[in-house]
């Protein structure tokens, strides 16, 4: 579950309402269904979840996943007592709630993944955030910044590659704040048993793994784009030229109210430096419109920044007050109709930029990593270096491989192309329909 926006949180309760009759039907048949709510909504609203949805058995926060077997056992004991008509005196059995921030790291206790994630895999390297943006619940639901050691991350990356992953996305709530313990065998600057590595050096290290073709990372913060990471974008071929770098607003006044701790010119300089190192870099970002106190002039500044920077993708939202955050109590809350009007204007500009970026790939040759079969026989779907979905007539032997594709059609949320180089032996089937499907749409 996600607690970053009110709509996402309310969807949890809606889904729980749909699960209730399924649980009742299971019990009527003599079976049992255990319902658990995990993640950030659970962390922020644990007791409220149990109050609003008493059919929920378990509520657990993001830091206690490793305790799930124990929680299931407790929920089972409660169900057995209830079935036997016994009185449940132990409060801990009336809905299992565990939203602690334990001293021990969950990563030290979670088992190794038993099954591969696929061609593209995710690897958590960092959790939590120390930034305390005034609109954000992450520091409260995820806790302080924590970075896994380089050795742990490398071992998991090697397991993923051995299982078939060819692209790994490094994950963190504030991923470029990564500062993990270096390997004991590290030497040179930053080496040594007690030294820490930043994200740039970690990426260089992982890029040496045989079979790992592509590396990405998300989500980053402008304050943590250091020289080493910026240089990696120009010097590590495996690091893809696509970066999600949220700015949130184009107004210094609003950024200060958000406690973002960077100014618009800081963001511009970072973008300029990144594009100096990697001229073909494509950018994505997050934007919040209607933040408390945002004026027409502030919003116009955001539009100017978007027009100046140019984005291949972006995520934009109306400001959503989150309980317990400073912004929720700020004066100058913007009326919903104004938020909606501003969001429409911003998204229209972002849609035009995304369409222009995609159109600019027509006629180009791009390396595509093929991830899965398409909807039609003889079709594969892959990703360009810029995260675009690409549909190509190609044999299954190319799954997990990178091949050169000539882009010859551009759709709303995907590209179509023709294979130029390949590794399989099957003959090319007739090019299938490459129209967009709902699951392949890239959100704005």
C-alpha positions as CSV (number, residue, x, y, z in Angstrom):
1,X,0.0,0.0,0.0
2,X,1.1,3.6,-0.7
3,X,0.3,6.6,1.5
4,X,1.9,9.3,-0.6
5,X,-1.5,10.6,-1.8
6,X,-5.0,10.5,-0.3
7,X,-6.5,8.8,-3.4
8,X,-4.0,5.9,-3.1
9,X,-4.8,5.4,0.6
10,X,-8.6,5.4,0.0
11,X,-8.2,2.8,-2.7
12,X,-6.9,0.4,0.0
13,X,-10.2,0.6,1.9
14,X,-12.1,0.2,-1.3
15,X,-10.2,-3.0,-2.1
16,X,-10.6,-4.3,1.4
17,X,-14.4,-3.8,1.0
18,X,-14.2,-6.1,-2.1
19,X,-12.3,-8.7,-0.3
20,X,-14.7,-9.0,2.6
21,X,-17.4,-11.1,0.8
22,X,-14.7,-13.3,-0.6
23,X,-13.5,-14.0,2.9
24,X,-17.1,-14.7,4.1
25,X,-17.7,-17.1,1.2
26,X,-14.5,-18.9,2.0
27,X,-15.5,-19.3,5.6
28,X,-19.0,-20.5,4.6
29,X,-17.3,-23.3,2.6
30,X,-15.3,-24.3,5.7
31,X,-12.1,-22.7,4.6
32,X,-10.1,-19.7,5.9
33,X,-8.7,-16.6,4.3
34,X,-6.1,-14.5,6.0
35,X,-6.1,-10.8,4.9
36,X,-3.0,-8.7,5.5
37,X,-2.4,-5.1,4.8
38,X,1.3,-4.1,4.4
39,X,3.3,-1.1,3.5
40,X,2.9,2.6,4.2
41,X,-0.8,2.9,4.7
42,X,-0.5,0.1,7.2
43,X,2.4,2.0,8.9
44,X,0.5,5.3,9.1
45,X,-3.0,4.1,9.7
46,X,-2.6,0.7,11.4
47,X,-5.3,1.0,14.1
48,X,-7.6,2.8,11.7
49,X,-7.3,-0.1,9.2
50,X,-8.4,-2.5,11.8
51,X,-11.3,-0.2,12.9
52,X,-12.6,0.4,9.4
53,X,-12.0,-3.1,8.1
54,X,-12.4,-5.5,11.1
55,X,-12.1,-8.5,8.7
56,X,-8.4,-7.7,8.3
57,X,-6.3,-10.1,10.2
58,X,-2.8,-8.6,9.9
59,X,-1.4,-5.1,9.6
60,X,2.3,-4.7,9.1
61,X,4.6,-1.8,8.3
62,X,7.4,-1.8,5.7
63,X,10.1,-2.6,8.2
64,X,8.5,-5.7,9.7
65,X,8.0,-7.9,6.6
66,X,10.5,-10.4,8.0
67,X,8.1,-11.1,10.9
68,X,5.2,-12.1,8.7
69,X,5.4,-15.9,9.4
70,X,5.0,-15.1,13.1
71,X,2.1,-12.8,12.4
72,X,0.4,-15.5,10.3
73,X,0.8,-18.0,13.1
74,X,-0.8,-15.5,15.6
75,X,-3.7,-14.8,13.2
76,X,-4.2,-18.6,12.8
77,X,-4.3,-19.1,16.6
78,X,-7.0,-16.4,16.9
79,X,-9.1,-18.0,14.1
80,X,-8.9,-21.4,15.8
81,X,-10.0,-19.9,19.1
82,X,-12.8,-18.1,17.4
83,X,-14.0,-21.3,15.5
84,X,-14.0,-23.2,18.8
85,X,-16.1,-20.5,20.5
86,X,-13.4,-19.6,22.8
87,X,-12.9,-16.1,24.3
88,X,-9.9,-14.2,22.9
89,X,-8.4,-12.5,26.0
90,X,-5.1,-11.7,24.3
91,X,-5.5,-8.3,22.6
92,X,-2.6,-9.2,20.3
93,X,-4.8,-11.9,18.7
94,X,-7.6,-9.4,17.8
95,X,-6.1,-8.3,14.6
96,X,-2.3,-8.6,14.5
97,X,-0.7,-5.1,14.3
98,X,3.1,-4.7,13.9
99,X,4.3,-1.2,12.7
100,X,7.4,-1.0,14.8
101,X,10.8,0.2,13.5
102,X,12.9,-2.7,14.8
103,X,16.6,-2.3,15.5
104,X,17.5,-5.2,13.3
105,X,17.3,-4.7,9.5
106,X,14.7,-6.7,7.7
107,X,17.2,-7.4,4.9
108,X,19.2,-9.5,7.4
109,X,16.2,-11.8,8.0
110,X,14.4,-12.0,4.7
111,X,15.1,-15.1,2.7
112,X,16.7,-15.0,-0.6
113,X,14.3,-14.8,-3.5
114,X,13.5,-18.3,-4.8
115,X,12.3,-17.3,-8.2
116,X,13.6,-14.9,-10.8
117,X,11.9,-11.5,-11.3
118,X,12.3,-11.6,-15.1
119,X,14.5,-9.8,-17.6
120,X,14.2,-6.6,-15.7
121,X,14.5,-6.8,-11.9
122,X,14.3,-4.4,-9.0
123,X,16.9,-4.3,-6.2
124,X,16.4,-2.3,-3.0
125,X,19.6,-0.6,-2.0
126,X,18.3,2.2,0.3
127,X,15.2,2.9,2.4
128,X,13.9,5.9,4.3
129,X,14.5,9.6,3.9
130,X,16.0,12.4,6.1
131,X,14.8,15.3,3.9
132,X,11.4,15.9,5.6
133,X,9.7,17.7,2.7
134,X,6.7,19.4,4.2
135,X,4.2,17.5,2.0
136,X,5.7,14.0,2.3
137,X,4.9,11.2,4.7
138,X,7.9,9.0,3.7
139,X,10.1,9.9,6.7
140,X,7.3,9.0,9.0
141,X,6.2,5.7,7.3
142,X,9.7,4.5,6.2
143,X,11.9,6.0,8.8
144,X,15.4,7.3,8.6
145,X,17.8,6.7,5.7
146,X,19.3,3.2,5.7
147,X,21.7,1.8,3.1
148,X,22.5,-1.8,2.5
149,X,26.2,-2.8,2.3
150,X,27.8,-3.1,-1.1
151,X,28.5,-6.8,-0.5
152,X,24.8,-7.6,0.2
153,X,23.7,-5.7,-2.9
154,X,26.4,-7.3,-5.1
155,X,25.4,-10.8,-3.9
156,X,21.7,-10.1,-4.7
157,X,22.5,-8.6,-8.1
158,X,24.6,-11.7,-9.0
159,X,21.7,-13.9,-8.0
160,X,19.3,-11.9,-10.1
161,X,21.6,-12.1,-13.1
162,X,22.1,-15.8,-12.7
163,X,18.3,-16.2,-12.7
164,X,18.0,-14.3,-16.0
165,X,17.9,-10.6,-15.2
166,X,19.7,-8.5,-17.7
167,X,18.5,-5.1,-16.4
168,X,18.5,-4.0,-12.7
169,X,16.8,-0.9,-11.3
170,X,18.3,0.2,-8.0
171,X,15.5,1.3,-5.6
172,X,15.3,3.7,-2.7
173,X,13.0,6.3,-1.4
174,X,16.0,8.6,-1.7
175,X,18.2,6.3,-3.7
176,X,21.1,8.7,-4.5
177,X,21.6,9.4,-0.8
178,X,23.0,5.8,-0.7
179,X,26.0,5.5,1.5
180,X,26.6,1.7,2.0
181,X,29.5,0.0,3.6
182,X,32.3,-0.8,1.1
183,X,33.5,-4.4,0.6
184,X,36.4,-5.3,2.9
185,X,38.5,-6.1,-0.2
186,X,38.0,-2.5,-1.6
187,X,41.2,-0.6,-2.2
188,X,42.1,2.9,-3.3
189,X,40.1,6.0,-2.5
190,X,37.0,5.2,-0.6
191,X,38.2,1.7,0.1
192,X,38.8,0.0,3.5
193,X,36.6,-1.9,5.9
194,X,35.0,1.1,7.4
195,X,34.6,3.2,4.3
196,X,31.3,3.9,2.6
197,X,30.5,4.1,-1.1
198,X,28.0,6.5,-2.8
199,X,25.6,5.5,-5.5
200,X,28.0,6.4,-8.3
201,X,30.7,4.0,-7.1
202,X,28.1,1.3,-6.4
203,X,26.9,1.6,-10.0
204,X,30.4,1.3,-11.4
205,X,31.0,-1.8,-9.3
206,X,27.7,-3.5,-10.3
207,X,28.4,-2.7,-14.0
208,X,31.3,-5.2,-13.8
209,X,29.0,-8.1,-13.3
210,X,29.0,-10.4,-16.4
211,X,25.6,-10.6,-18.0
212,X,24.2,-7.4,-16.4
213,X,23.5,-5.3,-19.5
214,X,21.6,-2.3,-18.1
215,X,21.4,-0.4,-14.8
216,X,18.8,2.2,-13.7
217,X,18.0,3.9,-10.4
218,X,15.0,5.6,-8.8
219,X,13.9,7.8,-7.0
220,X,16.6,10.5,-6.7
221,X,16.7,13.9,-5.1
222,X,18.5,17.0,-6.6
223,X,20.4,17.5,-3.3
224,X,22.2,14.2,-3.6
225,X,23.4,14.4,-7.3
226,X,27.1,14.5,-6.4
227,X,30.0,14.7,-8.8
228,X,30.7,10.9,-8.7
229,X,27.2,10.1,-9.8
230,X,27.0,12.7,-12.5
231,X,30.3,11.4,-13.9
232,X,29.0,7.9,-13.9
233,X,26.3,9.0,-16.3
234,X,29.0,9.8,-18.8
235,X,31.4,7.0,-18.1
236,X,29.4,3.8,-17.4
237,X,27.8,2.4,-20.6
238,X,25.5,0.1,-18.6
239,X,23.9,3.1,-16.9
240,X,21.0,4.0,-19.1
241,X,20.5,7.6,-20.3
242,X,17.2,8.1,-18.5
243,X,16.9,9.8,-15.2
244,X,13.9,10.5,-12.9
245,X,14.9,13.6,-11.1
246,X,11.9,15.2,-9.2
247,X,11.9,19.0,-9.0
248,X,8.2,19.4,-7.7
249,X,8.0,23.1,-8.6
250,X,9.6,25.8,-10.7
251,X,9.2,28.5,-8.0
252,X,11.9,29.1,-5.4
253,X,9.2,30.4,-3.0
254,X,7.2,27.2,-3.2
255,X,10.4,25.0,-3.0
256,X,11.3,26.8,0.2
257,X,7.8,26.1,1.6
258,X,8.2,22.5,0.6
259,X,11.6,22.3,2.4
260,X,13.1,20.9,-0.7
261,X,16.5,22.6,0.2
262,X,17.4,23.4,-3.4
263,X,16.5,26.3,-5.7
264,X,15.4,26.2,-9.3
265,X,18.8,27.4,-10.5
266,X,20.4,24.5,-8.6
267,X,18.2,22.1,-10.5
268,X,19.1,23.8,-13.8
269,X,22.8,23.5,-13.1
270,X,22.5,19.8,-12.3
271,X,20.6,19.2,-15.5
272,X,23.2,21.1,-17.5
273,X,26.0,19.1,-16.0
274,X,24.3,15.8,-16.6
275,X,23.7,16.7,-20.2
276,X,27.3,17.8,-20.6
277,X,28.3,14.3,-19.5
278,X,25.6,12.5,-21.4
279,X,24.1,14.6,-24.2
280,X,21.4,12.1,-25.0
281,X,20.1,12.0,-21.4
282,X,16.3,11.9,-21.2
283,X,14.7,13.3,-18.1
284,X,11.6,12.5,-16.1
285,X,10.3,14.4,-13.1
286,X,7.6,14.8,-10.4
287,X,5.4,17.9,-10.1
288,X,3.0,19.0,-7.5
289,X,0.5,21.8,-8.4
290,X,-1.6,23.7,-5.9
291,X,0.8,23.5,-3.0
292,X,-0.4,25.7,-0.1
293,X,0.3,29.3,-1.0
294,X,1.1,28.6,-4.7
295,X,0.2,31.7,-6.7
296,X,-0.5,32.1,-10.4
297,X,3.0,33.5,-10.7
298,X,4.5,30.5,-8.9
299,X,2.6,28.1,-11.3
300,X,3.8,30.1,-14.3
301,X,7.4,29.6,-13.1
302,X,6.8,25.8,-13.1
303,X,5.5,26.0,-16.7
304,X,8.6,28.0,-17.7
305,X,10.9,25.5,-16.1
306,X,9.2,22.6,-17.9
307,X,9.4,24.4,-21.2
308,X,13.1,25.1,-20.6
309,X,14.2,21.7,-19.5
310,X,12.1,19.4,-21.6
311,X,10.9,16.1,-20.3
312,X,10.5,12.7,-21.9
313,X,8.1,11.6,-19.2
314,X,6.7,13.1,-16.0
315,X,4.4,12.5,-13.1
316,X,2.2,15.4,-12.0
317,X,-0.4,15.6,-9.2
318,X,-2.6,18.0,-7.4
319,X,-1.3,18.6,-3.9
320,X,-2.9,16.2,-1.5
321,X,-2.8,17.0,2.3
322,X,-1.4,14.1,4.2
323,X,-2.2,13.9,7.9
324,X,0.7,14.7,10.2
325,X,2.7,16.6,7.6
326,X,3.5,20.3,8.1
327,X,1.9,21.3,4.8
328,X,-1.5,20.0,5.8
329,X,-1.8,22.7,8.4
330,X,-0.3,25.5,6.2
331,X,-2.5,28.6,5.4
332,X,-3.3,29.4,1.8
333,X,-4.7,26.0,0.8
334,X,-5.5,26.2,-2.9
335,X,-9.1,25.5,-4.0
336,X,-9.7,22.2,-5.8
337,X,-11.0,23.9,-9.0
338,X,-7.8,25.9,-9.2
339,X,-5.6,22.8,-8.7
340,X,-7.5,21.0,-11.4
341,X,-7.1,23.8,-13.9
342,X,-3.4,24.1,-13.2
343,X,-2.9,20.4,-13.4
344,X,-4.7,20.3,-16.8
345,X,-2.4,23.0,-18.2
346,X,0.7,21.4,-16.9
347,X,-0.2,17.9,-18.1
348,X,-1.0,19.3,-21.6
349,X,2.5,20.7,-21.8
350,X,4.0,17.5,-20.5
351,X,2.0,15.4,-23.0
352,X,3.3,17.6,-25.9
353,X,6.8,17.2,-24.7
354,X,6.5,13.4,-24.4
355,X,4.9,13.2,-27.8
356,X,7.7,15.3,-29.3
357,X,10.4,13.2,-27.6
358,X,8.8,10.0,-28.9
359,X,8.4,11.4,-32.4
360,X,12.1,12.3,-32.4
361,X,13.0,8.6,-32.3
362,X,11.2,7.9,-35.6
363,X,13.9,6.9,-38.1
364,X,16.5,6.4,-35.4
365,X,18.1,3.0,-34.6
366,X,17.9,2.2,-30.9
367,X,19.2,-0.7,-28.8
368,X,16.2,-2.5,-27.4
369,X,16.2,-5.0,-24.5
370,X,13.4,-7.5,-25.1
371,X,11.5,-8.3,-21.9
372,X,8.4,-10.3,-22.8
373,X,6.1,-11.6,-25.6
374,X,3.6,-9.1,-27.0
375,X,-0.1,-9.5,-27.4
376,X,0.2,-10.9,-30.9
377,X,2.0,-14.0,-32.3
378,X,5.6,-13.3,-33.3
379,X,5.7,-10.1,-31.3
380,X,8.2,-9.1,-28.6
381,X,8.1,-6.1,-26.4
382,X,11.2,-4.4,-25.1
383,X,12.5,-1.1,-23.7
384,X,14.6,1.5,-25.3
385,X,17.4,3.1,-23.3
386,X,14.8,5.9,-22.6
387,X,12.2,3.6,-21.0
388,X,10.0,3.6,-24.0
389,X,8.0,0.4,-24.8
390,X,9.0,-0.9,-28.2
391,X,7.0,-3.5,-30.2
392,X,8.9,-5.6,-32.7
393,X,8.3,-8.7,-34.8
394,X,11.0,-10.9,-33.5
395,X,11.6,-14.5,-32.4
396,X,11.5,-15.6,-28.8
397,X,15.2,-16.3,-28.8
398,X,15.7,-12.6,-28.4
399,X,14.1,-12.5,-25.0
400,X,16.7,-11.2,-22.6
401,X,18.9,-9.9,-25.4
402,X,19.6,-6.4,-26.7
403,X,19.2,-5.9,-30.4
404,X,19.3,-2.9,-32.8
405,X,15.9,-1.8,-33.9
406,X,14.9,0.8,-36.5
407,X,12.0,2.8,-35.1
408,X,9.5,3.3,-37.9
409,X,6.2,4.0,-36.0
410,X,5.3,6.2,-33.0
411,X,2.1,5.6,-31.0
412,X,0.8,7.5,-28.0
413,X,2.6,5.4,-25.4
414,X,4.9,3.1,-27.3
415,X,7.1,2.7,-30.4
416,X,7.1,0.2,-33.2
417,X,10.2,-0.9,-35.1
418,X,12.0,-3.3,-37.4
419,X,14.8,-5.6,-36.3
420,X,18.2,-4.8,-37.8
421,X,20.5,-7.1,-35.8
422,X,19.5,-10.2,-34.0
423,X,20.8,-13.4,-32.3
424,X,18.1,-15.9,-33.1
425,X,17.7,-18.1,-36.2
426,X,14.0,-18.1,-36.7
427,X,12.7,-16.2,-39.7
428,X,11.0,-12.9,-39.1
429,X,7.2,-13.2,-38.9
430,X,4.9,-10.7,-40.5
431,X,5.0,-7.5,-38.5
432,X,2.0,-7.5,-36.1
433,X,-0.2,-4.7,-35.0
434,X,1.7,-2.5,-32.5
435,X,-1.2,-0.5,-31.1
436,X,-1.0,0.5,-27.5
437,X,-2.5,-1.6,-24.7
438,X,-3.5,-0.3,-21.4
439,X,-0.7,-2.0,-19.4
440,X,1.9,-0.5,-21.7
441,X,0.9,3.1,-21.3
442,X,3.5,5.4,-19.8
443,X,1.8,7.7,-17.2
444,X,2.2,11.5,-17.3
